[in-house]
Amino acid sequence: MAIHPRVQALVEAFLHHADLEAPGLIEGLYLTGSVALGDFRPHASDVDFVAVTARTLTDSDRDALRRAHARTRTQIRRPQFNGIHVTWDDLTEDPMSCGPVASVLNGRFRPKAAADINPVTWHVLAERGVTVRGPVPVELAVWDSPSSLRDWSLGNLDEQWRRWRAKAGRLVTPRGLAVLGSLAPSWSVLSVSRLHFTLNTGEITSKSGAGMYALHAFPDRWDRIVNECLRIRRGSRIPSMYANALARRRAALDYIQMVLDDALAPQMA
């Protein structure tokens, strides 16, 4: 699979710095997220990675990785390089039992965190992971459980997204104001649509794929906000479909609430 030149430059820069800081430590590097799903958008996408080591990281290893990521970020600011550092053995087991690992989130290195340790990352890696270094994913026996994928997706909607919607609904807050922009409505509308898609199909799709799914899965009244979010995701120069940011914000929040109700109501019956 050919990857975007900006992604190629980023992963080459990281491996260069990682190999200098800790020779031999990174044995495998795989790309998941939008790159693996064929939906990388330079203006909006991060590059999601799973880096694999033969051993559990020591404090010295974590310090070396922190430096490698910092040097990579200094060299290439965008897109962000976000992901996790795990062992080969971790990939063969339930990610929910993996525990906190060294990770990078929003460009910040964290020595022990649980970001992206979930069945979605494992499923995308197993099915469509892009190999930069190491054996191809089909040779790794990556753990993959349809029931766990469904349970995690439901939990993510019920916990993370229900809270996100409540906070975003208050205008004079950082999150509420963010939804007046363009990227936050697009990201949130398409993200909840992805989870709804997974619950209905047992598979993972890209944000753009989730938008196309939503146009068929939900009544026509929601087409306008979905098409607006797809327009933003694609970086289109076509004018907004809304008269102002407040109207778009309201439509996005109403859509998210509808998806939450549609996905979670049957679970509460």
N, C-alpha and C positions, 0 to 999 in steps of 0.2 A: 504494500500500500504506500503510495507516494504521500509524503507529508509536506505541509506548507514550509517554504524556505525559512520563515521566521521561527517556526517550531524546530526545524533542523538545527538552526544556529543556536538556539537556546539549549537544546539537549547536548549538543557538542561542547558548548561552553561549560555546562555543569559537569559533564564527565571529565573534561580536562582538569577543572579545579578539584574535583573529588579525587581523581587519581593522583594529583600532586599532593594533596593534603593527607590522603590515606590510601596508599597504593594497595590494590587488590581488594579493598573493602567492598566496593560496589560490584557484585557479580552479575546482577540482572537489572535492567531498567526497561519499564513498560509504560506506555501511554494509554490512559483511559479517557473518560470524559468526552468532550466534543471532538477531539482528534480521532479517537477510536470510532466514534459514531458518525464520522464524516460530516460534521457540522461546525468545524472550527471557523470562527469569524474574528479576524485580527482586531477589529475595533471593540469587540465585546467579550471574547473568550479568554479564559485562562488555559494553561496547559497542565493537565492533571497527570501525575505520575505515580507509579509504584516502583520503588527501588528496593532491591533484594540483596541481603548480605548472608554469608554463610553462618555467621554467629550472631548471638545477641549483642547489641551494642554496649560498649563500655563508656564510661564518662569521657575518656580520651577520644573514642570514636565520635561521640556526639559533638564534642568541641571541634573536631576536624570537619564534620559535616556542616556545622554552623558556619565555619569559615568558608567552606566551599559554596554554600548557598549565598552567603553575603557577597562573595566575589562575583558570583554569577549575576546577582541582582545589580551590582554596581556596573557590570559590563552590559547587561541587557535588562532594562527596566520593564519593558512590556514585550510580550505578554507575561503575566505572573506565572511562576512555576510552583504549583501547589500539589502536595501529595504526601506520601507516607514512606517510611523505611521499615521493612519487615524482613523476616527470614524466610528461607524456602519452606521450612516446616510450617510457619504461620499460614502460608497459602493453602495448605492441605486441610486446614481445620476451620471450624466455624469462626468467622471474624469477630463475632460478639464475645468470644472467649479469649480473644487475643490480648486484650488489655491495652493501656496507653502505649504508644510508640512515638519515636521521633517523627515529627511531621512539619510541614510548612503550610500555613494557612494565611491567605491574604498577604503573602510575601514574608511572613514572620516565621522564623524557625522556632519550634517548640520541642524541647527535649523529650517531653512525655505528654501526649495528647491523644484524643480518640477521634479526631477529625478523619472522615472517610474510611474508618474501620467499620465497614458495614457490608451486607449482602449485595448491594448494588455494585460497589467497586469490584468485589470478587466476581460477580456475574459478568460484568463488562469485560474484565480481564480474561476470564475463561473463554468467553464467546468471541470477543472482538479486539482484545488487547493488541496494541502495536508494539512489536519487539524492537527495541533499540540496542539492547545488549542481553545476551543469555539465550537459553532455549525458547522455542516458541511456546505459547501458553498451553497448547494441546498436550505438550509433553510433561506438563507440570502437575497434572491431576489437581487443579485448583478446585477447592471446595465450592459447591454450588447447590443450593437447596431452594426449590420453588416455594415451599411453604414459608421458609424464613424470609425470602424476598418479599412475599406478600405481607407477612406480619410486620416486617420493618417498614414497608411503605405505608401501611395503615398507621403505625405508630408515629411515623414522621409527619403525616398529615394531622393526626390528632394532637400531637405535642408541639412540634416545632411550628407548623404552619398555622395552627389555631392561635398560638401566642403571637406569631408574626402579624397575622391579620388584626388581632386586637390592638397591638401597638401601632401599626400603620394607620389604623382608623382614627387615631388622635392626631390631628393635623399639626399642632404646635409641639412636635417632638422630632428628634433627628430622623426617625424612621418615617414618620408621617410626612415630613418635608421632602424626604428622598423620593417618595412616590410622586411628587410633582415633577420630577425629572422624567427622562425617557427610559433609561436602562432599568431602573427598579421595577416599573410596571411590567416591562417586557420579561425580565428575568423571573419575576414572581408568578405572573400569569402562565407562562410556559412551563415553569417548574412544577406547579401543582397539576397542570395538565399531564405532565410526564408521569407523575405518581398515579393519577387516575388511569392512564394507559396501562401501567404495570399491573394495577389491580384487576383490570379487565382482561388482560392478555397473558400475564405472566412473563412478559418480555420488557426490555428496556428500549426506549427510543431517544432520539436527540430532542433538543428543545424545538427545533424547527419541525421535526416529525410529530412532536406532541401538539404543535399548533395545527397541523393538518388533520390530525386525529380529532382535535376538539371541534373543528368545523363540521365534522360529520357526527360526532357523539352527542352534541348538545343542540338545543333549539336555535333557530336562526337569529333570535334576538341577541345572541352572544357573538355573532360573526364579526361585528364591527370591532369590538375590543380585541378579539383574537387576531384579526387581520392587521390591526394597528400594531400589535406586539410583534407579529411576524415582519411587518415593515421595518420596525426599529431593529430587530435582530439581523435583518438582511443588510442594514445600512443604506436603505433606499433613500433617494433624494425626493421621492414623492411627498408632497405636503401631508401633515398629520390629518387623520380623519376626524379629529376633534377640534372644536372651536378654541379651546383653551386647555391648559394643564389640569385645572380643577375638574373639568368634565371627564377627562381621561382618567384621572386618579379615582374618581367616584366609580367609573365603569370597571376599572381594574379590581377595586376592592369588592364590588358587588359580584364580579365574576368569581373571585377567589372564594368568597363565602358560599356561592352556589356550588362550586366543586367540592368544598369541604362538606357541605350538607349532603350532597349526592353520594359521596364516598362513605361518609361516616354514619349517616342515618340508619342504613340497614344493619350496621354492627350494634346499634343501640336498641333495635326493635326486639 
